[in-house]
Amino acid sequence: MPYFPIFTDIKDKTVLIAGGGRMAARKLKSLAAFKPCVVLCAPEISGETEGTIKKLKAQGLEIRLIKRPFEENDLKGVFICIAATDDRQVNARISGLCGKKGIPVNVVDDPGLCSFNFPALVLRGELTVGISTAGLSPTAAGGTRRLIDGMLPDNIGDIVSYMGSIREKVFELTKGREGLRSTIFSGLYELCMEKDRGLSEEEFRTFIEDRLKEV
């Protein structure tokens, strides 16, 4: 059965990663763009993970290390949890505790113990595309990600940001004509995609005035 996608803000929220190996490093890389406060708990940290931590800290990601095995108290105040240890019993215990505490949990390489899965991600500024195969085939998710990534223009993130910047202006200029808003937003987006950029103020005003004259 397919999974329902939910996008949530994790900026400055605590994400616990239990484990210090290759999978922990991969999850850190996936999380970095969303700026959570990461707590990584593991008795041993691999060289790859240490290098990833050093790099991401230099980029401003908050990461706190706890060099010991996972303990139940580590879940206090946690927004989401990732069980990435090399011990399936420990991962299962973490999953069970998270279930009791209502904490979303991802257990690496064990979809049956997950309450959420990491999607394959395409990131362009504020635009995020997530691809899920309900845990059935990470390979298919990755291949689809590369396909979508190649289809999107490089500056689609800038266009999305521009669309956000004009949102309030469009609402103000269409007061009393709310039925036009969807059409106007669609037309503005299409024009931006055609020009491969955001619009100048003159282009924006001309577009709005022309559309309002049509009805």
N, C-alpha and C positions, 0 to 999 in steps of 0.2 A: 504494500500500500504506500502511495506517495506521502511525504511529510509536508505539513502546512508550514510555509516559510514565515518566520517572525523576525523582524529587524528591531533591535533594541539598542539604546544608548548605554555603552559601558564605560564612557569616559569618567575617570576618577573613581570608578567602582572597583572593589576588590575581586580579583580573579586568582584563585588558588590553583597552582599546578603542582601535583604530587608526582615527583619523578625528576631525574636529572640527566636523562639520556637523549638519544637522537630525536625521539618523538616529542619530548619536552621542548627541544630547540625549535622544532617545526611549529609547534603550537604558539610559541613565543613570537615567531616571525609573523604568523597569521594574525595575532592580536595587536601587534605593534601600532598599526595605523589607527587603531580605535582608542588608544591612550588610556587603558585601564591602569589601575595600581596592581601590579602582579606580585604575588607572594609565591616563591618557588621553594618547595620543601622536599629535600632529598638528602640521604646520608652521604652520597657521592655525586659529584657533578662532572660530566664528561667534558673533554677538551672542546668538543664542538659546542656544547651548551655554554661553557664559560666564554667562548669567543662570541657567541650570539648575545649573551647578556652584556658583555663589555660594549659591543657595537650598539645595541639598542639603548643602553644607558647613555651613551654619548649622544644619541639622537633625542634624548629627553624622556624616555620611557622610565617610569618609576618601577623598580624591581627590588624586592627584598628577599634575601636568601635565608633559609632556615636549614642548616646542615645537620639534619637528623631525620629519622623515619617519621612518616605521617602520624599525627595524633588527632583524636577526635576534636579536641579544642581548637585545632587549626581551622575548623570550619566556621568559627564564630565570626560573624560579620561578612561572610563571603557571599558575593552576588552570584557567581557561577564557579564551578569546580571542574578541573580536568585531571582525571586519574591516568597518569602516564608512567607508572612504575613498571618494572619488569617482573612483577609478582602478581599473577592473576588473582590470587586470594586477597591480596591487599587492595587491588583495584575493585574487586567485588565488594569488599567491606566498605570502601569509600562510597561506592554507588549506593549501597544499602543505607548508609548514614545520611547521604544527601537526600535520598528519597524520603526518609523520616523527617528531615528538617526542611523539606520543600526547596532544596537548592538544586537548580538545574546542573546536571553532570554529564560530562562526556568522558567515556572510557575508551582509550585508544585501542583499535583493532578488536573491539567487542561490542558491536551494535546492540546486542541484547541487553547490555547493562547501561546503555545511554538513555538519558531523557532528552538529549538534543544532539545533533550531529554538526560538525564543522562543514560548511559548504565549501566548494571550490570557488574562489573569489576573483572577480575582476574589479579593480579599483581605478577610478578616474576622478580625483578630487572628491567631491561630495557624492558622486555616483558610485553605488555599490551594486554589483550583480552577483547573486549567490546561486550556485548550481548544486543540487542535491540528487542523489540516486537512492535515497533512503538507506544508505549504507551498503547497498548491493555491489557497487563497482566504483571505487575511487578512481580507477583508470578512465572509465567513461566520463566521470565528472570532470577530471582534469582535461581530457580531450575536448569536451564541450566548452570548457573555460577558454582553452586556447583558440577555439573556433570563434567564439564571441569576441574575445580580446582582439582578434585580427580584423573583425568587422567594424568595430567602433572607431570613429575618428579620434586622433590623439587628444584633441582639445574638447572632447565632449564634457569633461568635468568643468571647464570654463563656461561652456554654454549653460550647463545646469546651474552654476553659481549665478550667472547673469539672469536666468529665469527666476531665480529666487529673489534677486535684487529688485526686480520690477513688479513683483507680486502685489505689494501694497499700492503702487501707483495705478496698476490696472484696476484694482478694486475701487480706488477713489474715482477714477475717470469713468467707470461704468456704473456708478450709483444710479439706481432706478432702472437700470437696463441689465439686470443680473443674468438674464437669459443669454446674453451675448458673451459672457466671460469665458465659457469653455471654448467657444469658437475662436475668440481672440487669442487665448493662451495657445491653442493649437496652431493658429496661424503664425504667431510670433516664434514658436519653437521651430516650425517648418522653415521660416525665413532665416532663422539663425543657422539651422543645419545647411541650408542652401548657400549661405554666405560663409559658413565654416567659422563663425565667430558670433560674439554678442553684437547687438545693434548700437549704433550711435544714438544720441538723444534725438537728433533730427529724424533718423530712420524710424525710431520708436514712435515719435509723435505723429509722423506722417502715416504710419501704419494704423494707429489708433483712430486718427481723424477720418481716414478713408473708410474704415470699417463702420464707424458710427454714422457716416453719411449714407451708407448702403441701406439702412433700415429706418 
